[in-house]
Amino acid sequence: MSILECKELSKRFGGKQALDSVSFSIEPGRIVGLLGPNGSGKTTLIKLANGLLTPTAGEVLVDGTRPGAESRGVVSYLPERTSLPLYMTGGQLLEFYSDFYSDFRMENAQEMLDRLNIDRNQRLKEMSKGTREKMQLILVMSRKAKLYLLDEPIGGVDPATRDYILNTIITNYNPEAAVVISTHLISDVEQVLDEVVFINQGALALQSTVDEIRGERGMSVDALFREVFKC
């Protein structure tokens, strides 16, 4: 069974068509790049899969069910903007997530905190923007979820932090799960991807494995992206 499936998925906001009849599926055990220019509909699709928006037409299924209370138990979501309570310390956040999510792996989270030298007694409001983003990623990747939805996890951080974030993703996700990484920074994430889904102006432009792109087209994902989107 696909862990994420979109069937003729559409979403309108007033007169704007954010997604237009998008259909694709993602299997467990895959790291997938949801790629497209800014404003192409990537965040809308992720919010639909997370149950934060309702489709205008079509449907999205997570582990065979429509997004809701049941699917939220198997989805670990990293929003585009940090949304953690600033008054809490790193240690309090770990305890909060451990109480809230039965699949939270406290040992993994503590190990990542130590590796990054993040003071668990420091409040988020006292942390730098980059440290807050690392903190949120630690919380998301410490769950043993079936689907990880990561919206721009490397946007706005320095190259060294990007490398750490990508390494954290590939070494801490549940191997029986799927990871969807939404980004427009193709060259930075290409090394960790198994396949890609290109979204352009709300429509599906391409779904392919990275091996097929390199073998059959003889180019990198980044080069194909630039060709498709003329950037």
Buried (B, 14 or more C-beta within 10 A) or exposed (E): EBBBBBBEBBBBEEEEBBBBBBEBBBBBBBBBBBBBBEEBBBBBBBBBBBBEBEBBEBBBBBBEEEBEEEBBBBBBBBBBEBEBEEEBBBBBBBBBBBEEBEBBBEEBBBBBBEEBEBEBEBBBEEBEEBBBBBBBBBBBBBBBBBBBBBBBBBBEBEEEBBBBBBEBBEEBBBEEBBBBBBBBBBEBBBEBBBBBBBBBBBBBBBBBBBEEBBEEEEEBBBBBBBEBBEE
